[in-house]
Amino acid sequence: MARRTSRNARPASCPCGLSSSYADCCGRFHSGAVAAPSAEALMRSRYSAFVVGDVEYLVRTWHPRTRPEGLDLDPGMRWTGLEILETGGGSAFHSTGTVTFRASYQGGSLHERSRFERVDGAWVYVDGEFPED
């Protein structure tokens, strides 16, 4: 069952790497005040959700076709940075998009090319592949 974890307090600056505060950046997506306007914004907000332990947001923004039944985050995982490497599509003019990124964590990094689609007008994460480094 999806649940919000409380392992991390809400940060002042946004974990996604943009210069805005968490509240003005990804926090507004997490709260449901507004939807992410692009695939990249959704990717950044999902990274931030991993950082702050917002399981509900991760599940809510996962495509119904590929969404897991439950999601448990590792409480020991410490995410340390996000680097967007490439984007394709994913704007207001597209129905699909990709975002290639490197998410660093204490002890390593995750390199993924994520696919996104619009469902009922909102961007959702579909799946990802792990390109060769």
C-alpha positions as CSV (number, residue, x, y, z in Angstrom):
1,M,0.0,0.0,0.0
2,A,1.3,3.4,-0.9
3,R,2.1,5.8,2.0
4,R,3.9,9.0,2.7
5,T,7.0,8.4,4.6
6,S,8.2,10.9,7.2
7,R,11.9,10.2,7.1
8,N,12.7,13.6,5.6
9,A,11.4,17.1,6.5
10,R,10.3,19.3,3.6
11,P,13.5,21.1,2.3
12,A,13.7,24.9,1.9
13,S,15.4,24.6,-1.5
14,C,14.1,22.3,-4.1
15,P,15.9,18.9,-4.4
16,C,15.4,18.8,-8.2
17,G,18.3,21.3,-8.6
18,L,16.4,24.3,-9.9
19,S,16.9,27.6,-8.0
20,S,13.4,27.9,-6.6
21,S,12.3,27.0,-3.2
22,Y,10.7,23.5,-2.7
23,A,7.3,25.1,-2.1
24,D,7.4,27.2,-5.3
25,C,8.9,24.3,-7.4
26,C,8.1,20.6,-6.9
27,G,6.2,21.1,-3.6
28,R,3.3,22.7,-5.5
29,F,3.1,19.6,-7.7
30,H,3.3,17.2,-4.7
31,S,0.5,19.1,-3.0
32,G,-1.7,18.7,-6.0
33,A,-2.1,22.5,-6.4
34,V,-1.0,22.3,-10.0
35,A,0.1,19.6,-12.4
36,A,3.6,19.4,-13.9
37,P,3.5,21.2,-17.2
38,S,6.1,19.1,-19.0
39,A,7.7,15.6,-18.9
40,E,10.9,17.2,-17.5
41,A,9.0,19.0,-14.8
42,L,7.3,15.7,-13.9
43,M,10.6,13.9,-13.8
44,R,12.1,16.6,-11.5
45,S,9.1,16.4,-9.3
46,R,9.3,12.7,-9.1
47,Y,13.0,12.8,-8.1
48,S,12.0,15.3,-5.4
49,A,9.3,13.0,-4.3
50,F,11.9,10.2,-3.8
51,V,14.0,12.7,-1.8
52,V,11.2,13.7,0.5
53,G,9.6,10.3,0.7
54,D,6.3,11.2,-1.0
55,V,5.0,7.8,-2.0
56,E,1.5,9.0,-2.8
57,Y,2.8,11.4,-5.4
58,L,5.0,8.8,-7.0
59,V,2.0,6.4,-7.3
60,R,-0.4,9.1,-8.5
61,T,2.0,10.2,-11.3
62,W,2.7,6.6,-12.5
63,H,0.9,5.4,-15.6
64,P,-2.0,3.1,-14.6
65,R,-0.8,0.6,-17.1
66,T,2.6,0.2,-15.5
67,R,2.0,1.4,-11.9
68,P,3.0,-1.1,-9.2
69,E,0.4,-2.2,-6.7
70,G,2.6,-0.9,-3.8
71,L,5.7,1.1,-3.4
72,D,8.1,1.0,-0.4
73,L,11.0,3.4,-0.4
74,D,14.3,2.4,1.2
75,P,14.5,4.6,4.4
76,G,18.3,4.5,4.2
77,M,18.5,5.9,0.6
78,R,20.0,9.4,0.5
79,W,19.6,11.1,-2.8
80,T,22.2,13.8,-3.4
81,G,21.6,15.4,-6.8
82,L,19.9,15.3,-10.2
83,E,21.3,16.0,-13.6
84,I,19.1,16.2,-16.7
85,L,21.1,14.8,-19.6
86,E,18.6,15.0,-22.5
87,T,14.9,15.6,-23.2
88,G,12.8,14.6,-26.1
89,G,9.2,15.9,-26.7
90,G,7.3,16.2,-23.5
91,S,6.2,19.8,-23.9
92,A,2.7,21.3,-24.0
93,F,2.6,20.4,-27.7
94,H,3.4,16.7,-27.2
95,S,1.6,13.6,-25.9
96,T,4.7,11.7,-25.1
97,G,8.2,12.6,-24.0
98,T,11.5,11.2,-22.7
99,V,13.9,12.4,-20.1
100,T,17.4,11.0,-19.7
101,F,18.9,11.8,-16.3
102,R,21.5,10.8,-13.7
103,A,20.3,10.8,-10.1
104,S,23.1,10.6,-7.6
105,Y,22.8,9.0,-4.2
106,Q,25.2,8.3,-1.4
107,G,27.4,5.6,-2.8
108,G,26.5,5.8,-6.5
109,S,24.1,7.0,-9.2
110,L,21.2,5.9,-11.3
111,H,21.2,6.6,-15.1
112,E,17.8,6.2,-16.7
113,R,15.9,7.2,-19.8
114,S,12.3,7.6,-18.7
115,R,9.3,7.6,-20.9
116,F,6.3,9.8,-20.1
117,E,2.8,10.1,-21.6
118,R,-0.3,12.2,-21.0
119,V,-3.3,10.6,-19.4
120,D,-6.4,12.8,-19.2
121,G,-4.1,15.8,-20.0
122,A,-1.7,15.1,-17.1
123,W,1.9,13.9,-17.5
124,V,2.6,10.5,-16.0
125,Y,5.7,8.3,-15.8
126,V,5.4,5.1,-18.0
127,D,8.7,3.3,-17.6
128,G,12.4,3.6,-18.0
129,E,15.5,1.9,-19.4
130,F,19.0,2.0,-18.3
131,P,21.4,3.2,-21.1
132,E,24.9,2.0,-21.2
133,D,27.3,4.5,-19.5
